[in-house]
Amino acid sequence: MRRIEYLDSVRGLAAFAVVIYHFTGWRWAEAMEFKLGAILFNGADAVSLFFVLSGLVLSWKYFHPNESLAIDGAHYRPYVINRVVRLYVPFLAALAVYYLYGHRHDPLRQLAVEFVKNTYHWFEEALLVRGKHDIYGPGWTLEVEMAASLFVPFLALLLRRSRQLFVGFMLAVLFIGSGLIFWGIQHFCLGMLLAYFFRQIEAYDMRQASWYRYRHLLYIGVFALFSIRHITRIYPLGENVNYWLGIFRLDLFHFTGLASALILAFIINRPRVQSWLTTKPLLFLGRISYSVYLVHWFFVAYVMDHWDKLTVHLSTSTQSFWGMLGFTVGATLLTATVFNVLVERPAIRLGRKLSDRLTPRTQRVQHAS
């Protein structure tokens, strides 16, 4: 299966934006400088980009180079095993570190008793179900990622059968559901449409389009749509707009998901952007992006919990901010690199090994060809 490397870099940049956002938002969430900065450097809605990108990448093999890959029970079992191991093993390793750090002053025996009795509902959080994310706050995105990704083969089968039915499903989910999983599925569906129409998007000549002369206004519009949640923190939508959004079950994340799909479509269409995204530093960041996302919370939380102690030798607030930001980013990237080698890559290999055992030999040959 073809690997689109520049999309790895997009994921890496999104993960990096999340690190910056969580650092700056921890202490300065109500500051106007933060609100304006979040519009320009929007790490909060990088999760929308994650979900749309996952829909694209996970469904790619069902549409390219053709639609001959079988989607049945024999295929679905190894797919689930591979996906679960790939996401869960690194997550559980990171969660264990957060758990132990939060109870680092407790005796080992007490930790063991609390673990067995599930005193802090560790098991619920480890399962990524029911919205339990007290130990690791950003874990809610992994819950959406896990749940929505399990629907991808079914949705691919539907999209193969009928584009109209697929769009109808998206509209049905939009009006029926309002929870995290429902709008997460919407994002995945947008990514799947990008995969389905990938060749057409890649070959599309924007210069021949009637809207090309207004492209800069359109770019600004997409950018504003992507950051609409932060814009509305400064300029609220008002009761009437919120009322109608509620009537149609529209969350602002629906708009950021649409903007994410448009951004990805632009990247797919622009070789110059792809060339920049395939530089070695960005490709490396893309390879460790999941590890970056998993470990960054530890350093952000640590720095914020020990802010006064860590900044005692820094004379100004500006020095404290940039010094601690540099420390957080550097420690995150270094630890994520180690975590990627020791935990994430072995988990990927384990997932593939287990899924290969469950994949019929004829299907493996078909997939390889």
N, C-alpha and C positions, 0 to 999 in steps of 0.2 A: 504494500500500500504506500502510495506517495506521501511523503511528509512535507508539509508546507512550512518551511522553517520560519518564514517571516511572521507567521501567526504565533509561533512560540514566543517571539520577541514581543509581540503585542501583549500576550499574557504576562510576560515578565515586567513590562512597563506598567501594566495595570496593578500587579502585585506591589511594585515599588511605590506607586501612587497611594495604595492602601496604607503602607508603612508611614508615609509622610502625613497622610490625613489623620490617622489615629494618634500620631505624636502631637500634631498641632491642635487637634480637636479635644485632647484630654483636658488641657488647662485653659484653653482660650476659645472655647466653642461659642461664647457669646460676644466675643470681640469682633468689631466690624472688619478689622484686618483679616481675621480668619474667614469670615463669611465671604469677603471679596476674593481671598486667596483660594477658597474652596471652589469658587466658580471657575477660576482659571486652571486650577490643579485639582481636579475632582476625583479624589480617591474614594469617596463614599459611593459613587455610582460606577466605579470600576467593577463592582460585583455584577452589574447588568452586562458589562462587556464580557466578564467571565462566563456568564450563563449562555449568552448568544454564541460566544466562541465555542463553548462546549457542545452546543447543539450542532454547530457546523462540523467540528472535528469528529465527533462520535458518529455522525450520520454519513460522513464522507464515503466510507467503504460501501455503503448501500447504493450509491449513485455513480461512483467512479471506480474503474473505467467504464463500468456498465452496471446494469441493475440485476445481474444474474446471481448475486450472492443470496443463497437461501436464507429466509427468515422463518424459522420454525422452532419447535421445542428443542431440537438437537443443537441449534445455534444459540438459542437464548440462554441455556444453562451455562455454557462456558463464558458467554458475554457477561452474565451477572457475576460469576465467580471472579473474573478478571477485574471487573469494575469495583466490586466490593473490596477485594484485597488491595487494589491500587489506591483506593481512597482511605480505607479503614486503618490499615496497618500504620502508615505514617501518622494519621490523626490520633490513634490510640497511644502511640509513643509520645507524641507531643502533649496529649492530655495528661498522661501519667506524670510528666515533668511538671506541668502546671499544678497538678494536684499535690505532688510532693513539696513543691515550693510553697504553696499556700499553707501547708501544714508542717513546715520544716522544723518547727520548734516542738512538735509533738513526739513523744517517745515512739520507737519503732513498734512496740507491742500495741500501743494505743492505735497507731495507724492501721495495723493489721486487723484489729477488732472493728474499727470504724469501716474498713474496707469490706469485711465479711458481712457486717450488719447493714451496709449501704447507708450509713448515717447521713451522708451528704448527697445521696441520690446520684452517686457516681455512675452507676450502671445505666440509668436513664440517659445521662448525657453521653455516655460512651456509645449508646445505640443510635444516636442522632435521630431521635424521634420525639414527638410531642413538644417540641420547642423548649427543651430543657438545656440551657446553655449558661449556667452560672459560673462554672470554672473557667471555661474558655469562651468568652463573649462572641467572637466572630464565627463560632461554630455553626451559627444559624445558616450561614451561606453553604456550609458543607452538607447540612441537612437537605437544603433545596437541591444542591448538586447531586447528591446521592439519589433522592427520590425521583427527580425529573429525568435523570439519565437512564433509569430503569424503564422508562416509557419509550425511549428512543427507537428500539426495533419495531415496536407496535406502530409508532407514528411514521416510521419510514415505510412500513408496509402500506399504511393508509395513503401516504403521499405518492408512492408508486402507483397505487390503484387509481387515485383521482385527486388532482390538485384542488378541485372544487370541494370535495369532501374534507380535505385537509384544512382548507381555509374555513369551511363551515365548522369544523371542530374547534379551531382557534376562536371563532366568534362565540361558540357555545360555551367554551371555558371562560371566556372574557365575561359573559353575562351571568353565568351560573356561579363561578367561584370568586372568592375574594381573599383567600388565604395565601400564605407564602408559596406553597407548592403550586397553586394554580397560576399565579403570575410568573413563577419560575418556568413552568411548562410553556407559557407564552414566549418567553425569551428563547427557550430551546427550539421552539417551532420556528421562530424567526431565523435562528442559525441554520436550521435544516433547510429552509427555503434558500438561504445563501448557498448551501452545498448543492442543492438541486439545480439551481440556475448558475452555478459557479462559472461554467464555460462562457455562458452568454455575458455575465458581468465582466469577466476577464477580457473579452473581446470587444466590449461596448466602446464605441468611439464618442466620447463626450463632446469633442469639438464640433461634431456634426449635429448635436442636439440643439433644439430651439432655445433651451434654457441656459445654454453655456455662457451667454453674455452676462447672465445674472448669477453666475456661479459663486462669486464672493458673498453675495447676500444669502445665497442658499447655504454656504458653508457656515456663516454666522448663525443662521437659523438652526442648523443641526447642532452646532456647538451650544446654543442657548437651550435647545431641547434636552441635550444631554445633562446640562447643569440646572435644569428647571427646579429641582428640589431646593437648591441653594439660592437661586434667584428669588423663589417665593419666601424664603426666610427673611429677605430684605424687603420685598414687595409682595405681601400676602395676596392670595387670589381673591379673597372675599367670600362671604357666605353664599352668595348666589352661585358662583362658579363651583365651590365645593359641594353645594347641593346637587348640581347637575352631574358632577363627576361621580358622586355617590349613587345617583340614580342609575348611571350606566356602568357602575362597578369599576370605574377607572381609578387606578392608583397612579401616582406620579412615576412610579417605577415602570409602568407601561410605556410612558413617554421616553424614559431613559433607555429602555430596551429597544424601542424603535430607533432612537438616535444611535445606539450602539451598532445596530444592524446596518444603518446607513454609513457609519464610519468604517465598518469592516468592508462594506461594498466598495467604498472609495479606495481603500488600501488594496483590495483585490484587483482593482482596475488600474492602479498607478505603479508601473514598474520602478519609477524613481524612488518612491516611498519604500517599496519592497527592498530595493538595493540598500537603502539606509538601514532598514530594519535587519538586514542580514549581516551587519558588522559583527565581529566576534564578541565584543562586550555585551551587546544586546542579545545575541544568541545564547551566550552563557547565562545571562539573567533569565532568559526564557526557560532554560533547562532546569534551573533551580527555583522557578517561580512558586511551585506548590510548597516547597520547603520554606521559602521566604514568607509566604503567607502563614504557615503554621508556626514558625518560631518567632516572628516579629512581636507578637503580643507579649511574650515574656519580657523582652527588653524594654518595650514601651511601658509596661506596667512597673517594671523594676525602677526605671529612671524616674517615673512620676511618683512612685512611693518613697523614693530617696532623694528627691529633688534638692532639698536644702543641704543635705549632706554632700551631695555630689557637686554642687555649684558653689560651695563655701569659698573656694579659692578663685572664683571668677568674679571680677569686680563689677561688671555691668550685666543688666538683664539681657542685653543683646549677645554678649559673650556666652552667657548661660544657655540661651536658646540655641545658638549655632553650635556651641560645644557639645551640648547634650544630643542635639539632632545628629551631629556627625558621629558621636559615639553609638547612638541607637542604630543608625544605618550601617555603620561599619561592623558592629557586633552582629547585627542581623545577617548581613551578607556572608560573613565568615562562618557563623554557626550554621546557616542554611546550606552552605557548601559542604560542610562536614555531615550534616543531617542527610543531605541528598545522597552522599556516597554510602553512608552507613545504614540508612533506613529506607529512603525513598526508592533508590535503584534496586536494592534487594527485593522490596515489595513488588515492584514492577515485574521483575524476573519471576518471582514466586507466582504472581497472578497469571502470567503467561504460561508458566509450567503447568499449573493446575487446570487452566482452561484448555490447554492443548490435550490434556489427558481425557477431557470430557468431549472433545471435538472429534466426530467421526473422521476416519482417514480420508474418505472421499471428499468431505467438505474442506479439509485442510489443503488438499491438492487443488480444489476449485478456487479457494481463497488465494493460494500462492500464485496461481496462474493469472 
